């Protein structure tokens, strides 16, 4: 998905890409929506959907912009910072109590992000790096909301609300920044919609049926894909700081997930201390 966005970003504005992506995703989803209508549009959590739509719109705008302007491997690695944002937001919004292990892992993770972002690549690049971090924060909040929404609504309902309303939010900006589309752009946009739809449906199903701690480590395979694609398609080798920062982030994230798993087992057996994360 990021590769296609980066290719489209050479000609099209990010808001136009987002608007058309959401429209095509809605078209792809239409047969399922119609078959399940009106149940496919019924929700038991309208306010959660509203928050998710606004946050998802922000995450996509900032994230897509960062993908277009940053090296693919770098934007991908910074995206992993959402694991640490989830830890922080869980304290504020879910009232979780965290201990020294998760605090240390979170600090270490953000050190990894700084290793990638800090090297002097110019003020313009720093802006896009900040946008990638901001996208991670918004995505973390979306993840917290999604975990709740998947327990009460159907996957197609969740996808339909996002595809429809994110598209509507982006429409005025996409029309304002409109650039004529050629056949190559149209093919890439259709591929983008198909890949995005498949990824979101898979993610929703995974969160519905699987434990987050078991699913999350697979996300880091994206770094391997990004590094290979960056070299093969764009001819850009990741900087050594990207590898170093990425290693720190992945290690800290996996340790955080390990602690979550250990805590979960202790809670299940009734052996967890009352204030230990």
C-alpha positions in Angstrom: 0.0 0.0 0.0 2.8 2.4 0.9 4.6 1.7 -2.3 1.5 2.5 -4.4 1.0 5.7 -2.4 4.6 6.7 -3.0 4.3 6.1 -6.7 1.0 8.1 -6.9 2.4 10.9 -4.8 4.7 11.9 -7.7 1.7 13.3 -9.5 -1.3 13.5 -7.3 -2.0 15.4 -4.1 -2.3 13.3 -1.0 -6.0 14.4 -0.4 -6.9 13.4 -3.9 -5.3 10.0 -3.3 -7.2 9.6 -0.1 -10.5 10.6 -1.5 -10.3 8.2 -4.4 -8.9 5.4 -2.3 -11.9 5.6 0.0 -14.4 5.8 -2.9 -13.0 2.7 -4.5 -12.9 0.9 -1.2 -16.6 1.7 -0.8 -17.3 0.4 -4.3 -15.4 -2.8 -3.5 -17.4 -3.2 -0.3 -20.8 -2.4 -1.9 -21.9 -6.0 -2.7 -21.4 -7.1 0.9 -23.0 -3.9 2.2 -26.1 -4.3 0.0 -26.4 -8.0 0.8 -26.4 -7.3 4.5 -28.4 -4.1 4.4 -29.7 -2.6 6.6 -27.9 -4.7 9.3 -24.5 -3.9 7.7 -25.0 -0.2 8.6 -26.3 -0.7 12.2 -23.9 0.3 14.9 -24.1 0.2 18.7 -21.2 2.6 19.1 -21.8 5.8 17.0 -19.6 8.0 19.1 -16.7 5.6 19.0 -17.1 5.5 15.2 -17.1 9.3 15.0 -13.9 9.5 17.0 -12.3 6.7 15.0 -13.2 8.4 11.7 -11.7 11.7 12.7 -8.5 10.1 14.1 -8.2 7.8 11.1 -8.5 10.8 8.7 -5.7 12.5 10.5 -3.6 9.4 10.7 -4.0 8.7 7.0 -3.3 12.3 5.9 -0.1 12.6 8.0 1.0 9.1 7.3 0.4 9.2 3.6 2.3 12.5 3.4 5.2 11.1 5.3 5.3 8.0 3.0 5.4 10.1 -0.1 8.2 12.3 1.1 10.4 10.1 3.3 12.4 7.0 2.3 10.0 4.0 2.6 12.0 2.1 5.2 12.2 5.2 7.4 8.5 6.0 7.3 7.7 2.4 8.0 10.0 2.2 11.1 8.6 5.4 12.6 5.2 3.9 12.2 6.1 1.2 14.7 6.1 4.0 17.4 2.3 3.5 17.7 3.1 0.5 20.1 4.5 3.0 22.6 1.8 5.5 22.1 -0.8 2.8 22.9 1.0 2.2 26.2 0.9 6.0 27.0 -2.7 6.4 25.9 -3.8 3.3 27.9 -2.6 5.1 31.1 -4.7 8.2 30.3 -7.8 6.7 28.7 -8.0 3.2 30.1 -6.6 4.0 33.5 -4.0 1.3 33.3 -1.1 1.3 35.8 2.2 0.6 34.2 5.4 -0.5 35.9 9.1 0.0 35.3 9.3 -2.6 32.6 6.8 -0.9 30.3 8.0 2.6 31.1 11.6 1.5 30.2 10.5 -0.1 27.0 8.5 2.9 26.0 11.4 5.3 26.7 13.8 3.0 24.7 11.3 2.9 21.8 11.2 6.6 21.5 15.0 6.8 21.7 14.9 4.5 18.6 12.6 6.9 16.9 14.9 9.8 17.7 17.9 7.9 16.3 16.0 7.8 13.0 14.6 11.3 13.0 17.5 13.4 14.4 20.2 13.0 11.8 20.6 16.2 9.8 18.7 15.7 6.6 17.2 19.2 6.4 14.3 21.0 8.0 11.9 19.8 5.3 12.6 16.2 6.1 12.2 16.9 9.8 8.6 18.1 9.1 7.7 14.9 7.4 9.4 12.8 10.2 7.2 14.7 12.7 4.1 14.0 10.5 5.0 10.3 10.6 5.2 10.4 14.4 1.9 12.2 14.6 0.3 9.6 12.3 1.5 6.9 14.7 -0.1 8.6 17.7 -3.4 8.9 15.8 -3.2 5.3 14.7 -2.6 4.2 18.3 -5.8 5.9 19.4 -7.6 4.3 16.4 -6.4 0.9 17.6 -7.7 1.4 21.1 -11.1 2.4 19.7 -11.1 -0.4 17.2 -10.5 -3.0 19.9 -13.7 -1.8 21.6 -15.8 -1.5 18.4 -14.9 -5.0 17.0 -16.7 -6.4 20.1 -20.0 -4.9 19.2 -20.1 -4.2 15.4 -19.6 -6.3 12.3 -16.3 -6.0 10.4 -18.2 -4.7 7.3 -19.9 -2.0 9.3 -16.6 -0.8 10.7 -15.0 -0.7 7.2 -18.1 0.9 5.6 -18.2 3.8 8.2 -14.5 4.5 7.7 -14.5 4.2 3.9 -17.6 6.5 3.6 -16.9 9.2 6.0 -13.1 9.5 5.6 -13.8 9.9 1.9 -16.4 12.6 2.6 -14.0 14.5 4.9 -11.2 14.4 2.2 -13.6 15.2 -0.7 -13.5 19.0 -0.5 -9.7 19.0 -0.3 -9.3 16.4 -2.9 -11.5 18.3 -5.4 -9.6 21.5 -4.7 -6.3 19.9 -5.4 -7.6 17.8 -8.3 -5.1 16.7 -11.0 -6.3 14.9 -14.1 -5.8 11.1 -13.9 -4.3 9.0 -16.7 -4.6 5.2 -17.2 -1.6 4.4 -15.1 -2.9 6.5 -12.2 -6.3 4.8 -12.5 -4.8 1.3 -12.4 -2.6 2.2 -9.3 -5.6 3.7 -7.5 -7.7 0.5 -8.1 -4.8 -1.6 -6.8 -4.5 0.8 -3.8 -8.1 0.3 -3.0 -8.0 -3.4 -3.3 -4.9 -3.8 -1.2 -6.2 -1.4 1.4 -9.6 -3.2 1.6 -7.9 -6.6 2.0 -5.5 -5.3 4.6 -8.2 -3.6 6.7 -10.6 -6.6 6.6 -7.8 -8.9 7.6 -6.8 -6.6 10.4 -10.3 -6.3 11.7 -10.8 -10.1 11.6 -7.4 -10.7 13.3 -8.3 -8.3 16.2 -11.7 -10.0 16.5 -10.5 -13.6 16.8 -6.9 -13.3 17.9 -5.1 -11.8 20.9 -3.3 -8.5 20.2 -0.1 -9.8 21.8 0.0 -12.8 19.5 -0.8 -10.8 16.3 1.4 -7.7 16.8 4.8 -9.3 16.2 3.9 -10.1 12.7 3.6 -6.4 11.9 7.4 -6.1 11.9 7.6 -8.1 8.7 6.6 -4.9 7.1 10.1 -3.5 7.8 11.6 -6.3 5.7 9.2 -5.6 2.8 9.9 -1.9 3.0 13.7 -2.3 2.9 13.5 -4.6 -0.1 11.0 -2.4 -2.0 13.0 0.7 -1.2 16.0 -0.7 -2.9 14.4 -2.6 -5.8 11.7 -0.1 -6.9 13.0 3.3 -5.6 16.8 2.6 -5.7 17.2 4.0 -2.1 19.2 2.1 0.5 18.1 2.7 4.1 20.6 4.7 6.2 22.5 2.9 8.9 20.5 5.0 11.4 17.3 3.5 10.1 18.6 0.0 10.8 19.8 1.0 14.2 16.7 2.9 15.2 14.6 0.1 13.8 16.4 -2.5 15.8 15.8 -0.5 19.0 12.1 0.1 18.2 11.5 -3.6 17.4 13.3 -4.8 20.4 11.5 -2.4 22.7 8.1 -3.3 21.1 8.7 -7.0 21.4 9.7 -6.6 25.0 6.5 -4.6 25.7 4.4 -7.4 24.0 6.3 -10.0 26.1 5.4 -8.2 29.3 1.8 -7.9 28.2 1.7 -11.7 27.6 3.3 -12.5 30.9 0.9 -10.1 32.7 -2.1 -11.7 30.9 -1.1 -15.2 32.0 -0.7 -14.0 35.6 -4.1 -12.3 35.6 -5.6 -15.5 34.1 -4.1 -17.6 36.9 -4.8 -15.0 39.6 -1.1 -14.5 40.5 -0.6 -10.9 39.1 0.3 -8.2 41.6 -2.4 -5.5 41.8 -0.2 -2.7 40.4 2.4 -4.4 38.2 2.6 -4.0 34.4 
